[in-house]
Amino acid sequence: YFLVFESNQFGLIGFSSIGILVMSLCFWRLIILNKLFDIGIEIKGKITSVSPIRRSYRITMEYRCENKDLKAVWIAVKNQKIRDLRNLNEVTLLVNPNKLKQVVILEVFEPLN
């Protein structure tokens, strides 16, 4: 492993750059989630589909905010809470009032019973 990088500094720089990029994207996602929990408004919406994609689910939801019918897609890691969403007709969503397409499903962040 280290022999590859000893003679190839560009490989090391490339892998380091990818790591920094991934960490930046994770940090950015956490900032958006934190902002949603600070300024977001709770509204009711419905899940129209939950489709498995490799190791995650693609969740499509519809909701009404500020007299507009909106549709959003959210990608989430497979777990029991996400699987249980298929059985719910109505969910509570947290929407950014400044960007109505920024939405998360509040039930996913609640503790297990």
GROMACS elastic network, one bead per residue, 0.5 to 0.9 nm:
[ bonds ]
;  ai    aj funct       b0    kb
    1     4     6  0.56591   500
    1     5     6  0.71685   500
    2     5     6  0.52207   500
    2     6     6  0.60044   500
    2     7     6  0.89433   500
    3     7     6  0.67289   500
    3     8     6  0.85435   500
    4     7     6  0.60362   500
    4     8     6  0.61649   500
    4     9     6  0.88497   500
    4    11     6  0.80463   500
    4    12     6  0.87544   500
    5     9     6  0.58765   500
    5    10     6  0.81176   500
    5    11     6  0.62776   500
    5    12     6  0.56828   500
    6     9     6  0.67423   500
    6    12     6  0.85587   500
    8    11     6  0.54984   500
    8    12     6  0.68727   500
    8    13     6  0.89992   500
    9    12     6  0.51252   500
    9    13     6  0.62112   500
    9    14     6  0.85497   500
   10    14     6  0.59657   500
   10    15     6  0.85836   500
   11    15     6  0.61713   500
   11    16     6  0.84709   500
   12    15     6  0.52473   500
   12    16     6  0.60484   500
   12    17     6  0.84772   500
   13    16     6  0.50681   500
   13    17     6  0.60151   500
   13    18     6  0.86437   500
   14    17     6  0.50857   500
   14    18     6  0.62902   500
   14    19     6  0.87056   500
   15    18     6  0.51296   500
   15    19     6  0.62598   500
   15    20     6  0.87078   500
   16    19     6  0.50753   500
   16    20     6  0.62185   500
   16    21     6  0.85988   500
   17    20     6  0.51240   500
   17    21     6  0.61291   500
   17    22     6  0.86676   500
   18    21     6  0.50382   500
   18    22     6  0.61914   500
   18    23     6  0.86236   500
   19    22     6  0.52032   500
   19    23     6  0.61865   500
   19    24     6  0.85401   500
   20    23     6  0.51525   500
   20    24     6  0.60713   500
   20    25     6  0.86740   500
   21    24     6  0.50625   500
   21    25     6  0.62593   500
   21    26     6  0.87244   500
   22    25     6  0.51632   500
   22    26     6  0.62732   500
   22    27     6  0.86183   500
   23    26     6  0.51268   500
   23    27     6  0.61046   500
   23    28     6  0.85380   500
   24    27     6  0.50801   500
   24    28     6  0.60587   500
   24    29     6  0.86187   500
   25    28     6  0.50084   500
   25    29     6  0.61890   500
   25    30     6  0.86964   500
   26    29     6  0.51275   500
   26    30     6  0.63252   500
   26    31     6  0.87362   500
   27    30     6  0.51401   500
   27    31     6  0.62956   500
   27    32     6  0.88072   500
   28    31     6  0.50890   500
   28    32     6  0.63705   500
   28    33     6  0.87708   500
   29    32     6  0.51523   500
   29    33     6  0.62761   500
   29    34     6  0.86357   500
   30    33     6  0.50505   500
   30    34     6  0.60596   500
   30    35     6  0.85037   500
   31    34     6  0.50967   500
   31    35     6  0.61188   500
   31    36     6  0.86254   500
   32    35     6  0.50452   500
   32    36     6  0.61842   500
   32    37     6  0.87550   500
   32   102     6  0.86752   500
   33    36     6  0.50436   500
   33    37     6  0.63384   500
   33    38     6  0.86895   500
   33   104     6  0.81801   500
   34    37     6  0.52156   500
   34    38     6  0.62982   500
   34    39     6  0.88563   500
   35    38     6  0.50261   500
   35    39     6  0.61117   500
   35    40     6  0.73879   500
   35    96     6  0.81745   500
   36    39     6  0.54945   500
   36    41     6  0.81612   500
   36    94     6  0.68039   500
   36    95     6  0.68304   500
   36    96     6  0.58023   500
   36   102     6  0.80966   500
   36   103     6  0.78519   500
   36   104     6  0.81696   500
   37    40     6  0.55826   500
   37    41     6  0.84912   500
   37    94     6  0.75118   500
   37    96     6  0.88939   500
   39    95     6  0.85504   500
   39    96     6  0.66864   500
   39    97     6  0.75746   500
   40    94     6  0.54801   500
   40    95     6  0.50606   500
   40    97     6  0.63750   500
   40   103     6  0.85569   500
   41    93     6  0.80200   500
   41    94     6  0.54703   500
   41    95     6  0.53495   500
   41    96     6  0.66028   500
   41    97     6  0.67725   500
   42    92     6  0.64505   500
   42    93     6  0.56044   500
   42    95     6  0.65092   500
   42   106     6  0.83042   500
   43    63     6  0.77716   500
   43    64     6  0.79483   500
   43    65     6  0.75897   500
   43    91     6  0.84644   500
   43    92     6  0.57467   500
   43    93     6  0.53395   500
   43    94     6  0.65154   500
   43    95     6  0.73544   500
   44    63     6  0.66937   500
   44    64     6  0.78786   500
   44    90     6  0.66071   500
   44    91     6  0.57798   500
   44    93     6  0.59497   500
   44    94     6  0.88002   500
   45    61     6  0.68548   500
   45    62     6  0.57299   500
   45    64     6  0.71139   500
   45    89     6  0.85363   500
   45    90     6  0.56864   500
   45    91     6  0.54473   500
   45    92     6  0.62359   500
   45    93     6  0.64333   500
   46    60     6  0.87585   500
   46    61     6  0.56151   500
   46    62     6  0.54967   500
   46    63     6  0.64868   500
   46    88     6  0.79938   500
   46    89     6  0.58036   500
   46    91     6  0.58064   500
   46    92     6  0.84014   500
   47    50     6  0.75385   500
   47    59     6  0.71175   500
   47    60     6  0.59401   500
   47    62     6  0.64009   500
   47    63     6  0.88329   500
   47    85     6  0.76934   500
   47    86     6  0.75378   500
   47    88     6  0.75195   500
   47    89     6  0.66708   500
   47    90     6  0.69465   500
   47    91     6  0.72861   500
   48    59     6  0.77480   500
   48    60     6  0.55682   500
   48    61     6  0.53474   500
   48    62     6  0.68512   500
   48    86     6  0.87641   500
   48    89     6  0.86354   500
   49    58     6  0.78502   500
   49    59     6  0.57938   500
   49    60     6  0.51906   500
   49    61     6  0.71377   500
   49    86     6  0.74283   500
   50    57     6  0.63334   500
   50    58     6  0.56844   500
   50    60     6  0.65222   500
   50    61     6  0.89879   500
   50    82     6  0.84439   500
   50    83     6  0.81226   500
   50    85     6  0.78136   500
   50    86     6  0.62562   500
   51    56     6  0.86040   500
   51    57     6  0.54643   500
   51    58     6  0.50693   500
   51    59     6  0.64937   500
   51    60     6  0.84852   500
   52    55     6  0.75428   500
   52    56     6  0.60406   500
   52    58     6  0.62635   500
   52    59     6  0.88032   500
   52    78     6  0.81599   500
   53    56     6  0.52425   500
   53    57     6  0.54555   500
   53    58     6  0.66625   500
   54    57     6  0.78876   500
   55    76     6  0.89130   500
   55    77     6  0.63811   500
   55    78     6  0.60247   500
   56    75     6  0.67711   500
   56    76     6  0.54910   500
   56    79     6  0.84176   500
   57    74     6  0.82035   500
   57    75     6  0.57122   500
   57    76     6  0.53499   500
   57    77     6  0.62145   500
   57    78     6  0.60231   500
   57    82     6  0.75734   500
   57    83     6  0.85021   500
   58    73     6  0.67901   500
   58    74     6  0.59191   500
   58    76     6  0.66834   500
   59    72     6  0.82770   500
   59    73     6  0.55924   500
   59    74     6  0.51255   500
   59    75     6  0.61738   500
   59    76     6  0.76280   500
   59    82     6  0.87461   500
   59    85     6  0.89834   500
   60    71     6  0.71960   500
   60    72     6  0.58606   500
   60    74     6  0.64781   500
   60    75     6  0.88566   500
   61    70     6  0.84179   500
   61    71     6  0.57298   500
   61    72     6  0.54722   500
   61    73     6  0.63965   500
   61    74     6  0.80923   500
   62    69     6  0.72750   500
   62    70     6  0.57142   500
   62    72     6  0.64899   500
   62    73     6  0.89793   500
   63    68     6  0.83399   500
   63    69     6  0.60389   500
   63    70     6  0.54292   500
   63    71     6  0.64660   500
   63    72     6  0.83488   500
   63    93     6  0.83720   500
   64    67     6  0.63299   500
   64    68     6  0.54824   500
   64    70     6  0.59241   500
   64    71     6  0.86788   500
   65    68     6  0.53836   500
   65    69     6  0.67536   500
   65    70     6  0.73323   500
   65    95     6  0.85351   500
   65    97     6  0.87240   500
   65   100     6  0.74764   500
   66    69     6  0.85321   500
   66    97     6  0.89679   500
   66   100     6  0.89314   500
   70   100     6  0.80532   500
   70   101     6  0.75514   500
   71   101     6  0.77354   500
   72   101     6  0.62784   500
   72   102     6  0.81058   500
   72   103     6  0.74386   500
   73   101     6  0.89452   500
   73   103     6  0.87969   500
   74   103     6  0.80601   500
   74   104     6  0.74056   500
   74   105     6  0.86741   500
   76    79     6  0.85605   500
   76    82     6  0.74404   500
   77    82     6  0.78522   500
   78    81     6  0.83405   500
   78    82     6  0.63937   500
   78    83     6  0.72788   500
   79    82     6  0.55482   500
   79    83     6  0.63837   500
   79    84     6  0.88200   500
   80    83     6  0.50404   500
   80    84     6  0.61342   500
   80    85     6  0.88021   500
   81    84     6  0.50983   500
   81    85     6  0.65335   500
   81   107     6  0.80565   500
   81   108     6  0.61704   500
   81   112     6  0.84902   500
   82    85     6  0.52132   500
   82    86     6  0.75444   500
   82   108     6  0.70020   500
   83    86     6  0.59826   500
   83    87     6  0.81237   500
   84    87     6  0.56805   500
   84    88     6  0.72473   500
   85    88     6  0.52724   500
   85    89     6  0.83595   500
   85    91     6  0.82360   500
   85   107     6  0.86366   500
   85   108     6  0.87166   500
   86    89     6  0.80338   500
   88    91     6  0.68585   500
   91   105     6  0.70395   500
   91   106     6  0.76894   500
   91   107     6  0.70800   500
   92   104     6  0.87735   500
   92   105     6  0.61924   500
   92   106     6  0.55998   500
   92   107     6  0.66280   500
   93   103     6  0.65049   500
   93   104     6  0.56920   500
   93   106     6  0.53374   500
   93   107     6  0.79833   500
   94   102     6  0.83604   500
   94   103     6  0.55107   500
   94   104     6  0.53621   500
   94   105     6  0.63317   500
   94   106     6  0.60710   500
   95    98     6  0.86806   500
   95    99     6  0.77832   500
   95   100     6  0.60770   500
   95   101     6  0.74158   500
   95   102     6  0.58967   500
   95   104     6  0.68579   500
   96    99     6  0.52957   500
   96   100     6  0.55817   500
   96   101     6  0.75418   500
   96   102     6  0.55912   500
   96   103     6  0.65265   500
   97   100     6  0.57249   500
   97   102     6  0.85763   500
   98   102     6  0.86943   500
   99   102     6  0.56664   500
   99   103     6  0.86913   500
  100   103     6  0.71586   500
  104   107     6  0.89258   500
  104   108     6  0.83653   500
  105   108     6  0.58465   500
  105   109     6  0.76284   500
  106   109     6  0.55686   500
  106   110     6  0.68729   500
  107   110     6  0.53416   500
  107   111     6  0.85970   500
  108   111     6  0.82381   500
  110   113     6  0.89695   500
